[in-house]
Amino acid sequence: MAMHQVHNRVRVRAIMPPGHVRVPAYLRGKTGVIERALGAFSNPEQLAYGLPADKTPLYRVRFTMQDIWGEQAESPIDTIDAEIFAHWLEELSDAP
């Protein structure tokens, strides 16, 4: 599993799997910036089904309202942070 670096741009995977997932649908497919690494935790998507849970890196990802809502954003530079597990994140090639 890829380790992401602080300040790198990432995209949240744009998938809609069935079952217990921990990423809001409105963030899927959106691009943000790694704000900080939070450590590795048991994957709650596995725990929800009583499966052995892998330790998975968790990141705080910062999105601007423009990143999420595009031109419809009322305050384009305002931000929202979301804690997202590494398996949901794709590194972008334009990362600094």
VMD Tcl script that builds the backbone (N, CA, C; Angstrom):
set m [mol new atoms 288]
animate dup $m
set s [atomselect $m all]
$s set {name element resname resid chain x y z} {
  {N N MET 1 A 0.842 -1.179 0.000}
  {CA C MET 1 A 0.000 0.000 0.000}
  {C C MET 1 A 0.883 1.238 0.000}
  {N N ALA 2 A 0.554 2.182 -0.848}
  {CA C ALA 2 A 1.362 3.392 -0.974}
  {C C ALA 2 A 1.256 4.246 0.281}
  {N N MET 3 A 2.384 4.806 0.669}
  {CA C MET 3 A 2.397 5.770 1.764}
  {C C MET 3 A 2.356 7.150 1.130}
  {N N HIS 4 A 1.477 7.978 1.595}
  {CA C HIS 4 A 1.321 9.315 1.038}
  {C C HIS 4 A 2.082 10.304 1.911}
  {N N GLN 5 A 2.555 11.367 1.305}
  {CA C GLN 5 A 3.327 12.385 1.997}
  {C C GLN 5 A 2.468 13.630 2.222}
  {N N VAL 6 A 2.734 14.310 3.330}
  {CA C VAL 6 A 2.051 15.560 3.630}
  {C C VAL 6 A 2.253 16.533 2.470}
  {N N HIS 7 A 1.228 17.249 2.118}
  {CA C HIS 7 A 1.167 18.256 1.048}
  {C C HIS 7 A 1.022 17.653 -0.349}
  {N N ASN 8 A 1.063 16.333 -0.489}
  {CA C ASN 8 A 0.846 15.733 -1.808}
  {C C ASN 8 A -0.635 15.776 -2.157}
  {N N ARG 9 A -0.902 15.971 -3.445}
  {CA C ARG 9 A -2.277 15.952 -3.932}
  {C C ARG 9 A -2.699 14.505 -4.155}
  {N N VAL 10 A -3.926 14.218 -3.750}
  {CA C VAL 10 A -4.482 12.876 -3.902}
  {C C VAL 10 A -5.908 12.992 -4.416}
  {N N ARG 11 A -6.368 11.907 -5.006}
  {CA C ARG 11 A -7.765 11.806 -5.432}
  {C C ARG 11 A -8.394 10.665 -4.644}
  {N N VAL 12 A -9.590 10.903 -4.166}
  {CA C VAL 12 A -10.352 9.854 -3.500}
  {C C VAL 12 A -10.901 8.944 -4.589}
  {N N ARG 13 A -10.725 7.645 -4.401}
  {CA C ARG 13 A -11.198 6.691 -5.407}
  {C C ARG 13 A -12.693 6.893 -5.658}
  {N N ALA 14 A -13.068 6.864 -6.918}
  {CA C ALA 14 A -14.451 7.111 -7.330}
  {C C ALA 14 A -15.188 5.793 -7.505}
  {N N ILE 15 A -15.273 5.038 -6.427}
  {CA C ILE 15 A -15.982 3.762 -6.479}
  {C C ILE 15 A -17.159 3.819 -5.514}
  {N N MET 16 A -18.141 3.007 -5.757}
  {CA C MET 16 A -19.330 2.940 -4.906}
  {C C MET 16 A -19.570 1.484 -4.507}
  {N N PRO 17 A -18.673 0.922 -3.690}
  {CA C PRO 17 A -18.858 -0.477 -3.310}
  {C C PRO 17 A -20.043 -0.638 -2.357}
  {N N PRO 18 A -20.660 -1.800 -2.383}
  {CA C PRO 18 A -21.735 -2.045 -1.424}
  {C C PRO 18 A -21.153 -2.268 -0.036}
  {N N GLY 19 A -21.989 -2.138 0.951}
  {CA C GLY 19 A -21.565 -2.469 2.306}
  {C C GLY 19 A -21.100 -1.269 3.097}
  {N N HIS 20 A -20.382 -1.578 4.159}
  {CA C HIS 20 A -19.928 -0.576 5.124}
  {C C HIS 20 A -18.653 0.090 4.621}
  {N N VAL 21 A -18.736 1.352 4.228}
  {CA C VAL 21 A -17.556 2.095 3.790}
  {C C VAL 21 A -17.452 3.375 4.614}
  {N N ARG 22 A -16.243 3.925 4.673}
  {CA C ARG 22 A -15.983 5.054 5.560}
  {C C ARG 22 A -15.625 6.338 4.826}
  {N N VAL 23 A -16.069 6.490 3.594}
  {CA C VAL 23 A -15.780 7.703 2.827}
  {C C VAL 23 A -17.100 8.283 2.330}
  {N N PRO 24 A -17.368 9.542 2.654}
  {CA C PRO 24 A -18.613 10.143 2.164}
  {C C PRO 24 A -18.677 10.127 0.636}
  {N N ALA 25 A -19.834 9.826 0.105}
  {CA C ALA 25 A -20.002 9.741 -1.348}
  {C C ALA 25 A -19.643 11.053 -2.033}
  {N N TYR 26 A -19.910 12.192 -1.396}
  {CA C TYR 26 A -19.631 13.473 -2.050}
  {C C TYR 26 A -18.146 13.758 -2.200}
  {N N LEU 27 A -17.284 12.995 -1.526}
  {CA C LEU 27 A -15.832 13.164 -1.675}
  {C C LEU 27 A -15.222 12.206 -2.690}
  {N N ARG 28 A -15.943 11.199 -3.099}
  {CA C ARG 28 A -15.394 10.215 -4.033}
  {C C ARG 28 A -15.169 10.857 -5.398}
  {N N GLY 29 A -13.964 10.657 -5.916}
  {CA C GLY 29 A -13.582 11.244 -7.185}
  {C C GLY 29 A -13.026 12.655 -7.053}
  {N N LYS 30 A -13.028 13.207 -5.843}
  {CA C LYS 30 A -12.564 14.576 -5.627}
  {C C LYS 30 A -11.078 14.587 -5.282}
  {N N THR 31 A -10.447 15.731 -5.523}
  {CA C THR 31 A -9.016 15.915 -5.300}
  {C C THR 31 A -8.794 16.808 -4.089}
  {N N GLY 32 A -7.848 16.394 -3.254}
  {CA C GLY 32 A -7.487 17.182 -2.083}
  {C C GLY 32 A -5.998 17.076 -1.829}
  {N N VAL 33 A -5.585 17.573 -0.670}
  {CA C VAL 33 A -4.174 17.595 -0.286}
  {C C VAL 33 A -4.032 16.910 1.069}
  {N N ILE 34 A -3.023 16.057 1.193}
  {CA C ILE 34 A -2.751 15.419 2.483}
  {C C ILE 34 A -2.354 16.513 3.470}
  {N N GLU 35 A -3.125 16.667 4.523}
  {CA C GLU 35 A -2.844 17.665 5.543}
  {C C GLU 35 A -1.915 17.085 6.610}
  {N N ARG 36 A -2.160 15.827 6.969}
  {CA C ARG 36 A -1.283 15.141 7.925}
  {C C ARG 36 A -1.567 13.647 7.938}
  {N N ALA 37 A -0.557 12.891 8.346}
  {CA C ALA 37 A -0.709 11.452 8.577}
  {C C ALA 37 A -1.142 11.271 10.029}
  {N N LEU 38 A -2.081 10.373 10.266}
  {CA C LEU 38 A -2.618 10.172 11.609}
  {C C LEU 38 A -2.179 8.867 12.254}
  {N N GLY 39 A -1.467 8.027 11.509}
  {CA C GLY 39 A -1.046 6.732 12.036}
  {C C GLY 39 A -1.774 5.603 11.335}
  {N N ALA 40 A -1.518 4.389 11.776}
  {CA C ALA 40 A -2.161 3.207 11.195}
  {C C ALA 40 A -3.176 2.650 12.189}
  {N N PHE 41 A -4.347 2.314 11.679}
  {CA C PHE 41 A -5.434 1.827 12.510}
  {C C PHE 41 A -6.074 0.621 11.843}
  {N N SER 42 A -6.768 -0.183 12.637}
  {CA C SER 42 A -7.492 -1.327 12.089}
  {C C SER 42 A -8.548 -0.827 11.107}
  {N N ASN 43 A -8.617 -1.477 9.958}
  {CA C ASN 43 A -9.534 -1.056 8.900}
  {C C ASN 43 A -10.983 -1.305 9.336}
  {N N PRO 44 A -11.772 -0.230 9.554}
  {CA C PRO 44 A -13.144 -0.407 10.022}
  {C C PRO 44 A -14.053 -1.074 9.001}
  {N N GLU 45 A -13.674 -1.023 7.726}
  {CA C GLU 45 A -14.480 -1.678 6.699}
  {C C GLU 45 A -14.384 -3.195 6.826}
  {N N GLN 46 A -13.274 -3.691 7.370}
  {CA C GLN 46 A -13.127 -5.122 7.635}
  {C C GLN 46 A -13.750 -5.466 8.996}
  {N N LEU 47 A -13.511 -4.621 9.991}
  {CA C LEU 47 A -14.058 -4.867 11.329}
  {C C LEU 47 A -15.579 -4.965 11.317}
  {N N ALA 48 A -16.238 -4.183 10.463}
  {CA C ALA 48 A -17.700 -4.164 10.413}
  {C C ALA 48 A -18.294 -5.530 10.081}
  {N N TYR 49 A -17.498 -6.383 9.426}
  {CA C TYR 49 A -17.970 -7.708 9.037}
  {C C TYR 49 A -17.312 -8.817 9.845}
  {N N GLY 50 A -16.648 -8.440 10.943}
  {CA C GLY 50 A -16.015 -9.434 11.795}
  {C C GLY 50 A -14.792 -10.076 11.173}
  {N N LEU 51 A -14.200 -9.428 10.184}
  {CA C LEU 51 A -13.005 -9.953 9.513}
  {C C LEU 51 A -11.750 -9.491 10.249}
  {N N PRO 52 A -10.659 -10.235 10.093}
  {CA C PRO 52 A -9.390 -9.735 10.631}
  {C C PRO 52 A -9.083 -8.395 9.956}
  {N N ALA 53 A -8.736 -7.410 10.751}
  {CA C ALA 53 A -8.555 -6.054 10.211}
  {C C ALA 53 A -7.080 -5.716 10.069}
  {N N ASP 54 A -6.705 -5.366 8.862}
  {CA C ASP 54 A -5.338 -4.928 8.592}
  {C C ASP 54 A -5.125 -3.549 9.200}
  {N N LYS 55 A -3.903 -3.283 9.651}
  {CA C LYS 55 A -3.537 -1.922 10.057}
  {C C LYS 55 A -3.352 -1.117 8.784}
  {N N THR 56 A -4.065 -0.022 8.677}
  {CA C THR 56 A -4.092 0.778 7.465}
  {C C THR 56 A -3.792 2.233 7.806}
  {N N PRO 57 A -2.896 2.888 7.049}
  {CA C PRO 57 A -2.621 4.304 7.312}
  {C C PRO 57 A -3.877 5.161 7.120}
  {N N LEU 58 A -4.036 6.097 8.032}
  {CA C LEU 58 A -5.158 7.033 7.981}
  {C C LEU 58 A -4.590 8.434 7.796}
  {N N TYR 59 A -5.216 9.204 6.918}
  {CA C TYR 59 A -4.743 10.549 6.599}
  {C C TYR 59 A -5.859 11.565 6.770}
  {N N ARG 60 A -5.483 12.764 7.141}
  {CA C ARG 60 A -6.410 13.891 7.086}
  {C C ARG 60 A -6.172 14.576 5.746}
  {N N VAL 61 A -7.224 14.644 4.952}
  {CA C VAL 61 A -7.139 15.221 3.610}
  {C C VAL 61 A -7.964 16.504 3.598}
  {N N ARG 62 A -7.378 17.561 3.067}
  {CA C ARG 62 A -8.041 18.865 3.009}
  {C C ARG 62 A -8.524 19.134 1.583}
  {N N PHE 63 A -9.785 19.520 1.497}
  {CA C PHE 63 A -10.419 19.858 0.236}
  {C C PHE 63 A -10.900 21.296 0.307}
  {N N THR 64 A -10.775 22.042 -0.792}
  {CA C THR 64 A -11.437 23.339 -0.842}
  {C C THR 64 A -12.866 23.106 -1.308}
  {N N MET 65 A -13.702 24.066 -1.026}
  {CA C MET 65 A -15.087 23.959 -1.495}
  {C C MET 65 A -15.118 23.909 -3.025}
  {N N GLN 66 A -14.171 24.598 -3.670}
  {CA C GLN 66 A -14.088 24.535 -5.138}
  {C C GLN 66 A -13.745 23.115 -5.587}
  {N N ASP 67 A -12.830 22.414 -4.835}
  {CA C ASP 67 A -12.489 21.024 -5.160}
  {C C ASP 67 A -13.741 20.144 -5.166}
  {N N ILE 68 A -14.645 20.428 -4.244}
  {CA C ILE 68 A -15.819 19.574 -4.070}
  {C C ILE 68 A -16.989 20.003 -4.955}
  {N N TRP 69 A -17.303 21.286 -4.955}
  {CA C TRP 69 A -18.532 21.760 -5.592}
  {C C TRP 69 A -18.302 22.524 -6.895}
  {N N GLY 70 A -17.023 22.733 -7.279}
  {CA C GLY 70 A -16.736 23.432 -8.528}
  {C C GLY 70 A -17.222 24.870 -8.500}
  {N N GLU 71 A -17.735 25.328 -9.622}
  {CA C GLU 71 A -18.181 26.722 -9.742}
  {C C GLU 71 A -19.403 27.031 -8.880}
  {N N GLN 72 A -20.072 26.006 -8.393}
  {CA C GLN 72 A -21.246 26.221 -7.540}
  {C C GLN 72 A -20.859 26.513 -6.094}
  {N N ALA 73 A -19.590 26.444 -5.758}
  {CA C ALA 73 A -19.146 26.687 -4.383}
  {C C ALA 73 A -19.424 28.129 -3.991}
  {N N GLU 74 A -20.103 28.302 -2.883}
  {CA C GLU 74 A -20.420 29.641 -2.409}
  {C C GLU 74 A -19.166 30.370 -1.937}
  {N N SER 75 A -18.282 29.645 -1.246}
  {CA C SER 75 A -17.011 30.202 -0.749}
  {C C SER 75 A -15.888 29.285 -1.220}
  {N N PRO 76 A -15.405 29.474 -2.451}
  {CA C PRO 76 A -14.488 28.515 -3.081}
  {C C PRO 76 A -13.223 28.200 -2.292}
  {N N ILE 77 A -12.697 29.142 -1.502}
  {CA C ILE 77 A -11.433 28.872 -0.795}
  {C C ILE 77 A -11.627 28.319 0.605}
  {N N ASP 78 A -12.864 28.255 1.100}
  {CA C ASP 78 A -13.105 27.601 2.377}
  {C C ASP 78 A -12.730 26.133 2.242}
  {N N THR 79 A -12.393 25.506 3.365}
  {CA C THR 79 A -11.937 24.119 3.307}
  {C C THR 79 A -12.742 23.214 4.225}
  {N N ILE 80 A -12.639 21.935 3.929}
  {CA C ILE 80 A -13.160 20.881 4.793}
  {C C ILE 80 A -12.089 19.806 4.856}
  {N N ASP 81 A -11.890 19.235 6.043}
  {CA C ASP 81 A -10.948 18.140 6.230}
  {C C ASP 81 A -11.728 16.856 6.466}
  {N N ALA 82 A -11.217 15.759 5.924}
  {CA C ALA 82 A -11.824 14.444 6.132}
  {C C ALA 82 A -10.716 13.447 6.429}
  {N N GLU 83 A -10.986 12.536 7.335}
  {CA C GLU 83 A -10.027 11.481 7.649}
  {C C GLU 83 A -10.352 10.284 6.768}
  {N N ILE 84 A -9.354 9.910 5.941}
  {CA C ILE 84 A -9.576 8.907 4.902}
  {C C ILE 84 A -8.441 7.885 4.937}
  {N N PHE 85 A -8.799 6.609 4.887}
  {CA C PHE 85 A -7.803 5.542 4.885}
  {C C PHE 85 A -7.083 5.465 3.540}
  {N N ALA 86 A -5.829 5.029 3.578}
  {CA C ALA 86 A -4.934 5.026 2.420}
  {C C ALA 86 A -5.498 4.268 1.225}
  {N N HIS 87 A -6.221 3.174 1.452}
  {CA C HIS 87 A -6.711 2.381 0.313}
  {C C HIS 87 A -7.767 3.124 -0.509}
  {N N TRP 88 A -8.238 4.247 -0.020}
  {CA C TRP 88 A -9.185 5.072 -0.772}
  {C C TRP 88 A -8.495 6.167 -1.572}
  {N N LEU 89 A -7.188 6.348 -1.400}
  {CA C LEU 89 A -6.486 7.492 -1.989}
  {C C LEU 89 A -5.579 7.086 -3.129}
  {N N GLU 90 A -5.605 7.888 -4.194}
  {CA C GLU 90 A -4.722 7.713 -5.349}
  {C C GLU 90 A -3.822 8.935 -5.430}
  {N N GLU 91 A -2.519 8.706 -5.470}
  {CA C GLU 91 A -1.563 9.791 -5.595}
  {C C GLU 91 A -1.682 10.398 -7.001}
  {N N LEU 92 A -1.648 11.707 -7.084}
  {CA C LEU 92 A -1.695 12.374 -8.387}
  {C C LEU 92 A -0.293 12.686 -8.856}
  {N N SER 93 A -0.068 12.621 -10.151}
  {CA C SER 93 A 1.266 12.825 -10.683}
  {C C SER 93 A 1.751 14.262 -10.563}
  {N N ASP 94 A 0.824 15.194 -10.331}
  {CA C ASP 94 A 1.242 16.593 -10.197}
  {C C ASP 94 A 1.549 16.969 -8.755}
  {N N ALA 95 A 1.716 15.954 -7.880}
  {CA C ALA 95 A 2.039 16.224 -6.478}
  {C C ALA 95 A 3.392 16.908 -6.385}
  {N N PRO 96 A 3.536 17.871 -5.450}
  {CA C PRO 96 A 4.804 18.589 -5.321}
  {C C PRO 96 A 5.933 17.693 -4.860}
}
mol reanalyze $m
mol bondsrecalc $m
mol representation Tube
mol addrep $m
